[in-house]
Amino acid sequence: MSITRDAVLDVLKSVADPVGGKDIVSAGIVRALTVEGGTVRFVLEIDPARAQRMEPARAEAEARLRALPGVDTVSVVMTAHSAAPQPPDLKGGARPKPQGPEKVPGVERIVAIASGKGGVGKSTVAANLAVALAAEGRRVGLLDADVYGPSQPRMLGVSGRPASPDGKTILPLRNHGVTLMSLGLLTQEDEAVVWRGPMLMGALQQMLFQVQWGALDILLVDLPPGTGDVQMTLAQKAEVTGAIIVSTPQDIALLDARKGIDMFRKMGTPILGMIENMAVHICSNCGHEEHIFGHGGVRAEAARLGVPLLAEIPLHLDIRTASDGGAPVVASKAASPQARAFRELARRLVAEGLA
Ligand SMILES: Nc1ncnc2c1ncn2[C@@H]1O[C@H](COP(=O)(O)OP(=O)(O)OP(=O)(O)O)[C@@H](O)[C@H]1O
């Protein structure tokens, strides 16, 4: 039995806001609520000064939701609604100015990789596209901003904490020709992947402006799934060239992708196109091709929205095992048809001046 969004909201309405006296839903601080199967995710948008007083409410909301039948996982992230505080271990430095989107120094283009829902392969596409662009000779950065589960360090086979010799700027890591920084690298490996402090927005700004990206032709930003504060902060703080939406052919994923597209349009971020992932299954034994999740849905949706379908990526065991092993398929099986789909995507973006 899966839980409904209304049932989740009912539970949250029973949790008091320790500051305003109302419940947390009426207080308007529950944001970006997504319910997918047994996974409930939302953001508590709060004044950073109230973080400690809000913690019991966060814990209560989490515990009550966990107790609901049909709920397996609950992720609650507290974010600052106004000022952007610093993550704890950096002393500040080149603080970004609060007004308007800015250019990240040395970075020619910023392209967001987004999806309407989780698990459609957004991070896999971002990692392989980054490696494929590097193979085309582009100077590529990858910023993993997926707060719910930063996966790029594992996919690109980097570990360890990035250094900050001067306490002001952060040195990114590098592998497979890609310069990488991940929110996940700011937390300890054994820490929960959920950001429990109102530090998220500040952390994203630091990732953009305090990481020594060097000269880049393109910085790919792997966003969290859905529409939410990270997407908004990115568009507000940085000059984003555009967004690429990854979707599977399933209708439900398409519907969610539509919501993501609407949000980017509202923020004035151009949609560069869509990518269909898991388009066709290629059997790793016999090479037989099968459209497990249907076919053509993303192409039709892209046409309806008037944006190009940039690539159709097959569903193939190699793509998963390569990512799990820390060397994306473009790096580990460069000549395979599954790598070719990413290489062609990279060449297309370069040819169109988008990368
Ligand atoms: N084309 C593909 N073929 C085979 N496996 C794939 C493919 N794309 C993604 N996967 C696998 O599907 C799983 C989910 O992919 P991934 O983590 O990239 O999704 P995501 O959209 O970034 O999810 P989330 O945002 O929830 O982290 C991973 O195990 C990944 O290896």
The ligand as an SDF file (V2000), in Angstrom:
LIG
                    3D

 31 33  0  0  0  0  0  0  0  0999 V2000
   20.5930    3.5670  -18.9120 N   0  0  0  0  0  0  0  0  0  0  0  0
   20.7610    2.8320  -17.8140 C   0  0  0  0  0  0  0  0  0  0  0  0
   20.9920    1.4980  -17.8870 N   0  0  0  0  0  0  0  0  0  0  0  0
   21.1350    0.7410  -16.7760 C   0  0  0  0  0  0  0  0  0  0  0  0
   21.0630    1.2130  -15.5270 N   0  0  0  0  0  0  0  0  0  0  0  0
   20.8380    2.5420  -15.3830 C   0  0  0  0  0  0  0  0  0  0  0  0
   20.6860    3.4130  -16.5140 C   0  0  0  0  0  0  0  0  0  0  0  0
   20.4880    4.6780  -16.0360 N   0  0  0  0  0  0  0  0  0  0  0  0
   20.5290    4.5880  -14.6970 C   0  0  0  0  0  0  0  0  0  0  0  0
   20.7240    3.3230  -14.2890 N   0  0  0  0  0  0  0  0  0  0  0  0
   20.7960    2.8260  -12.9110 C   0  0  0  0  0  0  0  0  0  0  0  0
   19.5880    3.2240  -12.2790 O   0  0  0  0  0  0  0  0  0  0  0  0
   19.8380    3.6180  -10.9310 C   0  0  0  0  0  0  0  0  0  0  0  0
   19.3670    5.0480  -10.7170 C   0  0  0  0  0  0  0  0  0  0  0  0
   20.1580    5.9240  -11.4780 O   0  0  0  0  0  0  0  0  0  0  0  0
   20.6410    7.3350  -10.9380 P   0  0  0  0  0  0  0  0  0  0  0  0
   21.1460    7.2550   -9.5510 O   0  0  0  0  0  0  0  0  0  0  0  0
   21.5140    7.9100  -11.9920 O   0  0  0  0  0  0  0  0  0  0  0  0
   19.2420    8.0800  -10.9440 O   0  0  0  0  0  0  0  0  0  0  0  0
   18.8630    9.5250  -10.4710 P   0  0  0  0  0  0  0  0  0  0  0  0
   17.7690    9.9610  -11.3770 O   0  0  0  0  0  0  0  0  0  0  0  0
   20.0620   10.3800  -10.3740 O   0  0  0  0  0  0  0  0  0  0  0  0
   18.2680    9.2090   -9.0670 O   0  0  0  0  0  0  0  0  0  0  0  0
   18.2900   10.1160   -7.7520 P   0  0  0  0  0  0  0  0  0  0  0  0
   18.0830   11.5070   -8.2200 O   0  0  0  0  0  0  0  0  0  0  0  0
   17.1740    9.5330   -6.9570 O   0  0  0  0  0  0  0  0  0  0  0  0
   19.6670    9.9120   -7.1900 O   0  0  0  0  0  0  0  0  0  0  0  0
   21.3330    3.4170  -10.7170 C   0  0  0  0  0  0  0  0  0  0  0  0
   21.5420    2.1740  -10.1440 O   0  0  0  0  0  0  0  0  0  0  0  0
   21.9030    3.4580  -12.1170 C   0  0  0  0  0  0  0  0  0  0  0  0
   23.1170    2.7190  -12.2320 O   0  0  0  0  0  0  0  0  0  0  0  0
  1  2  1  0
  2  3  1  0
  2  7  2  0
  3  4  2  0
  4  5  1  0
  5  6  2  0
  6  7  1  0
  6 10  1  0
  7  8  1  0
  8  9  2  0
  9 10  1  0
 10 11  1  0
 11 12  1  0
 11 30  1  0
 12 13  1  0
 13 14  1  0
 13 28  1  0
 14 15  1  0
 15 16  1  0
 16 17  2  0
 16 18  1  0
 16 19  1  0
 19 20  1  0
 20 21  2  0
 20 22  1  0
 20 23  1  0
 23 24  1  0
 24 25  2  0
 24 26  1  0
 24 27  1  0
 28 29  1  0
 28 30  1  0
 30 31  1  0
M  END
$$$$
